[in-house]
Amino acid sequence: MKKTFSILSIFTILIFNCLTINSCGSTEDTVSCFPNSPINVTLNLNLPAYNNLNQVGGWIYVNEQQSGTRGLIVVRASNTTFKVYDRNAPHICPESNTTLEVKDNISVVCPKDNATWILITGQPTSGASVPPKTYPYNFDGNSKVLNIYY
């Protein structure tokens, strides 16, 4: 009985390890090859460069230092909320043509395979089953300062 239990335990561990090592898998709703990079950006929405973020549906690209490997897309989703997307496509490994772009002010598109997401919600609409990677933020409505971090 003891020997059967040990063999069964070893077999179970081996199967689990094989599945973990060999699968492409996902981490935080992205492919396993998704790059991790520190995010630390402060945007003062009183400045003209960020004026688009003062109305719902407005968006900007952020390509400052510490804004990820390819930058961010910041969207005003409502009067009090934002969406902050990484520009790396979440569903395929990074290549030269996998930087997400905003199209027609309503969708986010991956140029490589034309996968699309709704700009304001991040909901996939075609070609991908995961939303773009998002980052947390703090927004002070009085000073109109948006801090994005990871």
Helices and strands as residue ranges (DSSP letters): H 2-22, E 26-27, E 30-31, E 40-44, G 48-54, E 59-62, E 72-76, E 82-86, E 101-103, E 107-109, E 116-118, E 124-126, E 137-140, E 145-149
